[in-house]
């Protein structure tokens, strides 16, 4: 039971990390497409 809970939490955290990374990429993409904001780097 403990092992199952641990793996479930691990997969859940991985999903959350992937989701936040995806949203970060979307935000960065929107920043790139916005001409008023000039961010190089």
ZIPE-V984595 format. One record per helix or strand of 3 or more residues. SS is the DSSP state (2 for helix, 1 for strand). FROM is the first residue (numbers start at 1). TO is the last residue. Records with the same first field share a line. If there is no record, write none. Layout:
# ZIPE-V984595
SS->FROM-TO, FROM-TO
This chain:
# ZIPE-V984595
2->2-33
